[in-house]
Amino acid sequence: MYIIAIAWGFVVILMAAAEAMSTSVTAGLLTLLFYGVLPLALVLYLMGTPQRRRNQIKQELAEQQQATENTTASPSENS
């Protein structure tokens, strides 16, 4: 997934450089922003959603398991 994002970023940087040299620096910066930064941020965020969800579920299960271990350990400590 990241190799595609890196390649797209490289292409966009070249496009922005060509745009900046031919017309204006502002056009180059806007090209970099609208063809590179914003789309890549959106795609990487959306592609990372399943992993974030798995991590959240894993953390909730670990907290739940720790809570059950603490409640089962407490009565044995009192005896």
Secondary structure, DSSP 8 states (H G I E B T S, - for coil): -HHHHHHHHHHHHHHHHHHHHHT-HHHHHHHIIIIIIHHHHHHHHHHHHHHHHHHHHHHHHHHHHHHHHHHHHHHHHH-
